[in-house]
């Protein structure tokens, strides 16, 4: 299955975790299985947005900042052998180039100043020819050039050495010491090389930081045999020589969060990572590396809390293809190694929007690697030649999506993305040397304190032994199997480790709690299914009750290569025949990836019951803002949610424009937590915000603040008819991309032209056309969707036609209805019944035009499930609806009369079969309209008395009935609609306002079964059909609650859901990583069909009503959540048309 993922602030600032600032989540009780639906974003490789090709090698990393003052970032690159500095805009277009008169290749990165009083920003570039060049960052104009001393891999940086706060350029030269000059090129400091003993030989970059809060920076560097510090006045403060070779430069960090700065630097001879006290230069520890470092890797260490434990880890590469993660105390956490022994450098940030910090490693083997917090490979991206320095992480164009920028020796600057949500708080080291000024220091640049929270979680191991084996999916156990009874006696979530003994399993003979226990005969071991270990686990406790002799229980920790450790559960007390065994507060061992509990009966039979495992997490406080990513209409309800892993005392929000200016302010209201129908906590606190009163035409973001933490939403548009303008056409155009029986240019060739044969294959029928039903190529009955589209079209015909001007007299949407209606017409057989489903199953995964030879009567035709006799209800209703919409014209490949005759014939068949319902009522009305035959009036009147159901279809048909026959059922319809609507609102009393399956006092969000799985899908149609119905109710009684309900269903669909993704491809900012669609194997990236609405969020497992959506990014994700299906788009269009009718 999949895993779940659980915005924006400029600049490199980030929250610092604090061990002293904790929110104790234990105060709210144990959270059952918390935070499981947000554990991973897409792990598929990034896609290239664009590439810019320079003239020569791009050694230096990309520098990213807004240098033109337009609010959008630009990229500065060093075109090495061409000896040009270049500025590239966010779209990959060159803005300027600068020839600084450099005599040697340009390999040291530029450093960017902060804006001066006039907004001007300056670039400083040092070179191996001894020059320092200053450039106007906005237009590339060369301002001045000075000779200071040769610099190769080090470069310049900007610092504040004076109390005035004015920035100066600091350069560490190879032989001429350290020079600081002001923005005009005048010398302000000079520390000569021979001020140190032996003289300084600086090969790598310097670092600067204000380590004592004096408002002035100290300068730190590495000479060949050790480190040194220059104070703000230019004097040598200390030097510390170890005799090791330091080819790079230090970074200044507070990794242990004690408020004091440390220096980290890598050496050769011996190869170590060193930690020094920044104030005194005293070595505090050094840890061995597996390989030597070089100028690239030793210049590029990074620091960030990749394990989410509240402390920074130190991550660096070496020259042998190894990437290391060290704890702040020097303990090695993990090592990742490339196949080729070559240089590798790192940057840190949340690359894919999953809420976790990844390591990006740029390698000399031509690849960019992405590693998770435990050093495991998530993906790698191939370039053409070696990568020297780390990638840069940013949001170039303020679209809320993380961009990856990487320069290579293949002369190319690439902009890559995985589409993940950008969060500055999760970018602890987004570029080489931390920031655009090349400071090499995160110390002193932290934003608001990020508190650490602790929370409890009870793992779901089914230790009550009340259930036998359960399957969640489509395939269920065969109840007629001779082994069925045995299978049902085996406990859910447990498995035998040793040879099975006769008589083991669930028994109702005795129980500690509930009605059943697990019986193990002597000399047998069972264990839970392995539970994945989270990096945030700090303590684990477990307990179980046993009755019988020889009971032994153990927690077993597993790693990549087997058992890491075992923690026995010790007896603690006896209660009558039962003994409690437990282990408390076991710390997860390093290298553990899975945990299980094993039960052993080694001396006679033992009954087991009430087994449990509880874990305590420790992680940074975090939240995200959930919005309708498409936007909100003026004058309509405008709600959003903040989803947090902690309870906040202070909660507020603002709407901000693209310049970061607040245009509306509001308060966030605490909505509490959500517990599923079976008691499983979703793991989050919810806060709602409302900006209904803001009705300016604008594109804004929500900036939410919880206890000092700030996050941003995706951008949202507020304006006239936003939903209609941005989603109506994509929603119906989706059907075009699902067409069968014709070529869809750019997608696939004409397919299934030989549809379809009779079940025995002997008779051929002309049934090509229609639509592929979902992510497969089967055509069940398209007729319900042709009817549904016609219903939506009939509500706003002119508005739909206006979305795309009609061609040859037929609107684009109506043309799609004709396409589906024509297929429905031809599916009606001579006797009026329907042909069966046209299907070849689910085994074909390729372009649709390759499934058959497209030639009738060759033997490979797809066959129908029935040649005739299938239910024709939707068919005659769809055909009759189209006949009305044609208004006497020919269309869909047939004259009007043929549409009418076919519908009438099929209606007669249905009535003859005793079928009398809404479908027949609709057809009778429409046939009266196109024929004027009184028998259809009489039939319609009779059916109106017989049909009692109240739903969207009934309301729509009744309105058409009144229009056709001059009657008025409005009052009766109003009462029935409002009565049902009130009940529906009661089932939507939750933070999302989403329509659940009830009951109100204990809602089942996803219709989750208690004890047996089977076919199921997400709730998209359920929610959208509810939205359409309540929109109808609002037309009878304009109650603001009704309108809010309707918008809440759209909000969920378009992004305000626990996964923070739009369930309609292309409408919004974040989408499913991949779709369950055969088009993936026809060359459609991600299997993504524009405008397609997926099945949606569904339940996690039987008896577990927590959200599930497959965010794994695999080629074939779970159909239950990730498959598009025609009824969802049909329901969306009807809901949208009914919502718009509110203001028509």
Buried (B, 14 or more C-beta within 10 A) or exposed (E): BBBBBBBBBBBBBBBBBBBEBBBEBEEBEBBBBBBBBBBBBBBBBBEEBEBBEBBBBBBBBBBBBBBBEEEBBBBBBBBBBBBBBBBBBBEBEEBBBBEBEBEBBBBBBBBBBBBEEEEBBBBBBBBBBBBBBBBBBBEBEBBBBBEBBBBBBBBBBBBBBBEEEEBBBBBBBBEBBBBBBBBEBEEBBBBBBEBBEEEBBBBBBBBBBBBEEEEBBBBBBBBBBBBBBBBBEBEBBBBBBBEBBBBBBBBBBBBBBEEEBBBBBBBBEEBBBBBBBBBEBEBBBBBEBEBBBBBBBBBBBBBBBBBBBBBBBBBBBBBBBBBBBBBBEBEBBBEBBBEEBBBBBBBBBBBBBBBBBBBBBBBBBBBBBBBBBBBEEBBBBEBEBBBBBBBBBBBBBBBBBBBBBBBBBBBBBBBBBBBBBBBBBBBBBBBBBBBBBBBBBBBBBBBBBBBBBBBBBBBBBBBBBBBBBBBBBEEEBEEEEEEBEEBBBBBBBBEBBEEBBEEBBBBEEBBBEEEBBBBBBBBBBBBBEEBEBBBBBBBBBBBBBBBBEBBBBBBBBBBEEEEBBEBEBEEEEEEEEBBBBBBBEBEBEBBBBBBBBBBBBBEEBBBBBBBBBBBBBBBBBBBBBBBBBBBBBBEBBBBBBBBBBBBBEEBBBBBBBBEBEEBBEBEBEBBEBBBBBBEBBBBBBBBBBBBBEBBEEBEBBBBBBBBBBBBBBBBBBBBEBBBBBBBBBBBBBBBBBBBBBBEBEEBBBBBBBBBBBBEEEEEBBEBBBBBBBBBBBBBBBBBBBBBBBBBBBBBBBEBBBEBBEEEEEBBBBBBBBBBBBBBBBBBBBEBBBBBBBBBBEEEBBBBBBBBBEBEBEEEEBBBBEBBBBBBBBBBBBBBBBBBBBBEEEEBBBBBBEBBBBBBBBBBEBBBEBEBBBBBBBBBBBBBBBBBEEEEBBEBBBBBBEEBEEBBBBBBBBBBBBBEBBEEEBEEEBBEBBBEBBEEBBBBBEBBBBBBBBBEEEEBBBBBBBEEEBEEBBBBBBBBBBBBBBBBBBBBBEEBEBBBBBBBBBBBBBBBBBBBBBBBBBBBBBBBBBBBBBBBBBBEBEBBBBBBBBBBBBBBBBBBBBBBBBBBBBBBBBBBBBBBBBBBBBBBBBBBBBBBBBBEE
